[in-house]
Amino acid sequence: MPDFLFTQFSSQTINSNTDLVTTSGRSTKGIASGSYVADSLSNAALRAAHPRFVGQSANGRIFRALPNAGQLTVELGGALGDGTANDQPAIQATIAYAEAVGVRHIVFSAKAYRLHCPVRTSDPAGLASQHFYDGRPLIISTPMVLRSTRHGGTRLVFRHTDGSDRQANWQVVTSPGAGQPMVWRGGGVFIKCPSAEPADYADRPGVTLIDMALDGGIPQGSYFGYPARLGDGDGWDVTDKGIEVESDRYSGDIRLIRSKVTGFRGELIFQAGLGNGELQIRSGVLGDTNGDLFQSCGTNLDIDGLYGYNGFSTFEGWSGRRGRLVNAVFEDCQRTGGLAGGMLSSSADRNAPQRLADGMIPWMSLDAEFRNCGSVYFGSWVRGRVKLTDCSLSLAGEGVYAEGLHDLDLEVISQADKLSAFPAVVLIGSTTPGKQTLSDIRIRLRCCRSEEARGAGRVHLQPVDYRGSIGPNVVIEQSSGEALRSSGPSGNALTAITDNYPCFRANAWRRTTTDWTGIAQDIAATPQIVPRADFMAVFANAAGTWPFTLPAAGIQHGHELTLRNTAGAGVSASLAASGAGASLPANRIVAPGTQIGLRFDAEVGLWREVQPPA
C-alpha cells in the first residue's frame, strides 16, 4: 500500500491482511511520519480517547501509532515546535497516549515548544484531599522520560492562557478555601500520584528530563510573601511550581540530566510527604524563583552537579538514604530553608530530626559553595565541605531545627568579599535551658577574604557566634584565619549560653582589631569566668588584685582558653594554683596587658596551664 498522511486515514481502504501501515507525515508530507499497527490495543475506545494517535480507515479498520524503539515524538501528536504555536494540547496528548499504551519515553526534536496554560476553574487553595487537576500545562501519571534529540537541547516555554507573558498576566480564580480570589499561573510539570502504594517501585509516577529546559519566563521578583498578590502578581506564587509532585501520595523519581528549570514564581522542584521517590540531578540548573530552588522530601537526594541562582530559598528538606549534595554552587539567594540528613519526621514538627531505620545510613554528603546567600542552614547528619562567600553558616537549634540538630562534621571555608562584619558560623541553641538542641558537632573553619575585601578593609566580625542551650561535644578545632574579634556569644555576654559551652581547641585565628565587645568580663562583679570564647578579656573598674575562678560544668575536654587583662594600671587578675577550678604550678597574677593560656582536662575536671602570664 502506498504511503499516505495520518489525516487521510479515513479516506483509505485497508484490506484485512494488512496490520501495519506507514504514513508519509501527519498533515504534511515529510513531517511526523510514522508506523501504525492494528493489534489488540487498537479499538474504538482507544481511538475515542486518543484521536491524535489512532486512525480509522474507510472500511472501519483501526490503527494506532507504533512507538519507535519504545519512544514517541511529540510531532506525532501534532506539535509544531516553531516557538509560536500552542503545543500544549499536542504534548499533553502525547503523554496521555504514551501512558495508555505503556510507553515511557517521549522525544523532542525542535529548539523550543510553546505551552499555553489551560484554564483553571477549581479552587487554587483546595485541600490536598480534593486533588484538582485542571489548569495545569502538563500532567504525568506514570514514570516518564522527556528527552531532547536536538544539539543544544530543547526548551518548553510556558505562557499565559492567551500566549502572553506570565509575569504580567495570570488567571484570577475564586478560592472558597482561601476565602478570596487567588493568582493562578499553573506551573510546568505536575506529577499525578496514586493514593495507594504501587506493588512495584518502578510503577511510581515520576519524570526524567534529559537535555530539556522548563522555562517559566519570569525573573525573580522583590516580594516573597505568599500567596502572590492580586495587584501585581508578585510574591511566592504557590500555584506556579516548575515540577510539582502531588502532595502526600506515592511518587517515583525526579531526575534532571543536563537540564534546567527556571522562571517560575513558586518552588522549582517540589516534593511533600513521606511517599516520595528520589531527586537526582546531574549537571542541572535551577534559577529565578520567589520560592525554593528545590524542596526535597524524598527517600533520597542525589545531586552531583548543580548551579542554583536567584532563589528566595536555596532548598528545604531531607536527604534520605545515601543522600548527597556535591559539586553544587548556589548564588544570590536570600537564604536557605534548611537541609538535613535522615528523613521527614513523623512528629508534628516536620523539622524534628528523625533517623532512618537501623542499617540505613542517615548522613548527607556535602560539597557545596554558597555565594551571597544570607544564612545557610543545615540540619542533623551532614558531613563534608562547604564554602561560603558573604554568607554565614547557621546551625539553628532554635527556629528552623527547634527540636534538635545533631551529628555534623563540616569543613567550612568562609570568605568575606562584598560584605563585612558578619560572623562565619552561628550556633543557635534553644532559648529554653536544658533543651540542649545542638550536640555532636565538629567544625573546622577557615576565615579568609578576597583581595578586594582586604583592600577595602572588609573582614568577618568573628569566626563563631553562639548562644542558647547547647549540648555536649560541640567542637570548633584546627581552625584559622582573620576576624575583627574573637569568637563569642551574641546577646548578653554572661547569660547567652546555658548547659554547655562550645569547645575551642587547636585554633589559630588572628584578630584584626582590639575590639573586645561581647567577650570581656568584669571579674570584680562576676568572679567566675564564663568561658564563652577561645580568647577573651578580663578587667575590673577598680584598682587591686581581683581573684577569679574557672568552672568545670559544661566544659568539653581540650577546651583552650586565653585570658587577657585589658584593665588599666593597678588592676590585676589572680588565679589560685588550686581550689579555683584549675591545677597550676603556682598562684598566677595576670598583670595589665598580659595573658594566661589554659586547657581543660576532663579526666580530672580541672583547667591546666599551657601558657603562664609574663
HELIX and SHEET records of a PDB file:
HELIX    1   1 PHE A    6  SER A   11  5                                   6    
HELIX    2   2 ALA A   44  ALA A   49  1                                   6    
HELIX    3   3 VAL A   74  GLY A   77  5                                   4    
HELIX    4   4 GLN A   88  VAL A  101  1                                  14    
HELIX    5   5 ALA A  128  GLN A  130  5                                   3    
HELIX    6   6 TYR A  201  ASP A  203  5                                   3    
HELIX    7   7 GLU A  451  ALA A  456  1                                   6    
SHEET    1   A 5 PHE A   4  LEU A   5  0                                        
SHEET    2   A 5 LEU A  20  GLY A  25  1                                        
SHEET    3   A 5 SER A  35  VAL A  37 -1                                        
SHEET    4   A 5 ILE A  62  ALA A  65 -1                                        
SHEET    5   A 5 VAL A  54  GLN A  56 -1                                        
SHEET    1   B11 LEU A  72  THR A  73  0                                        
SHEET    2   B11 HIS A 105  PHE A 108  1                                        
SHEET    3   B11 PRO A 143  SER A 148  1                                        
SHEET    4   B11 GLY A 206  ILE A 210  1                                        
SHEET    5   B11 ILE A 254  ILE A 257  1                                        
SHEET    6   B11 ASN A 276  GLY A 287  1                                        
SHEET    7   B11 LYS A 260  THR A 262  1                                        
SHEET    8   B11 MET A 212  ASP A 215  1                                        
SHEET    9   B11 THR A 154  ARG A 159  1                                        
SHEET   10   B11 ALA A 112  HIS A 116  1                                        
SHEET   11   B11 ASP A  82  ASN A  86  1                                        
SHEET    1   C14 LEU A  72  THR A  73  0                                        
SHEET    2   C14 HIS A 105  PHE A 108  1                                        
SHEET    3   C14 PRO A 143  SER A 148  1                                        
SHEET    4   C14 GLY A 206  ILE A 210  1                                        
SHEET    5   C14 ILE A 254  ILE A 257  1                                        
SHEET    6   C14 ASN A 276  GLY A 287  1                                        
SHEET    7   C14 GLY A 298  TYR A 309  1                                        
SHEET    8   C14 ARG A 324  GLU A 331  1                                        
SHEET    9   C14 MET A 364  TYR A 377  1                                        
SHEET   10   C14 VAL A 382  ALA A 396  1                                        
SHEET   11   C14 LEU A 405  ALA A 416  1                                        
SHEET   12   C14 LEU A 438  ARG A 449  1                                        
SHEET   13   C14 VAL A 474  GLU A 477  1                                        
SHEET   14   C14 CYS A 503  ARG A 505  1                                        
SHEET    1   D13 LEU A  72  THR A  73  0                                        
SHEET    2   D13 HIS A 105  PHE A 108  1                                        
SHEET    3   D13 PRO A 143  SER A 148  1                                        
SHEET    4   D13 GLY A 206  ILE A 210  1                                        
SHEET    5   D13 ILE A 254  ILE A 257  1                                        
SHEET    6   D13 ASN A 276  GLY A 287  1                                        
SHEET    7   D13 GLY A 298  TYR A 309  1                                        
SHEET    8   D13 ARG A 324  GLU A 331  1                                        
SHEET    9   D13 MET A 364  TYR A 377  1                                        
SHEET   10   D13 VAL A 382  ALA A 396  1                                        
SHEET   11   D13 VAL A 425  ILE A 428  1                                        
SHEET   12   D13 VAL A 464  SER A 469  1                                        
SHEET   13   D13 GLY A 488  PRO A 489  1                                        
SHEET    1   E14 LEU A  72  THR A  73  0                                        
SHEET    2   E14 HIS A 105  PHE A 108  1                                        
SHEET    3   E14 PRO A 143  SER A 148  1                                        
SHEET    4   E14 GLY A 206  ILE A 210  1                                        
SHEET    5   E14 ILE A 254  ILE A 257  1                                        
SHEET    6   E14 ASN A 276  GLY A 287  1                                        
SHEET    7   E14 GLY A 298  TYR A 309  1                                        
SHEET    8   E14 ARG A 324  GLU A 331  1                                        
SHEET    9   E14 MET A 364  TYR A 377  1                                        
SHEET   10   E14 VAL A 382  ALA A 396  1                                        
SHEET   11   E14 LEU A 405  ALA A 416  1                                        
SHEET   12   E14 LEU A 438  ARG A 449  1                                        
SHEET   13   E14 SER A 480  ALA A 483  1                                        
SHEET   14   E14 ALA A 508  ARG A 511  1                                        
SHEET    1   F13 LEU A  72  THR A  73  0                                        
SHEET    2   F13 HIS A 105  PHE A 108  1                                        
SHEET    3   F13 PRO A 143  SER A 148  1                                        
SHEET    4   F13 GLY A 206  ILE A 210  1                                        
SHEET    5   F13 ILE A 254  ILE A 257  1                                        
SHEET    6   F13 ASN A 276  GLY A 287  1                                        
SHEET    7   F13 GLY A 298  TYR A 309  1                                        
SHEET    8   F13 ARG A 324  GLU A 331  1                                        
SHEET    9   F13 MET A 364  TYR A 377  1                                        
SHEET   10   F13 VAL A 382  ALA A 396  1                                        
SHEET   11   F13 VAL A 425  ILE A 428  1                                        
SHEET   12   F13 VAL A 464  SER A 469  1                                        
SHEET   13   F13 ILE A 497  THR A 498  1                                        
SHEET    1   G 4 LEU A 138  ILE A 140  0                                        
SHEET    2   G 4 VAL A 189  ILE A 191  1                                        
SHEET    3   G 4 ILE A 243  VAL A 245  1                                        
SHEET    4   G 4 ILE A 269  PHE A 270  1                                        
SHEET    1   H 2 GLN A 171  SER A 175  0                                        
SHEET    2   H 2 GLN A 180  TRP A 184 -1                                        
SHEET    1   I 3 ASP A 292  SER A 296  0                                        
SHEET    2   I 3 SER A 313  TRP A 318  1                                        
SHEET    3   I 3 LEU A 339  ALA A 340  1                                        
SHEET    1   J 6 ALA A 520  ASP A 522  0                                        
SHEET    2   J 6 PHE A 535  PHE A 539  1                                        
SHEET    3   J 6 GLU A 560  ASN A 565  1                                        
SHEET    4   J 6 GLN A 595  ASP A 601 -1                                        
SHEET    5   J 6 LEU A 606  GLN A 611 -1                                        
SHEET    6   J 6 ALA A 582  SER A 583  1                                        
SHEET    1   K 3 GLY A 544  PRO A 547  0                                        
SHEET    2   K 3 VAL A 571  LEU A 575  1                                        
SHEET    3   K 3 ARG A 588  VAL A 590 -1                                        
END                                                                             
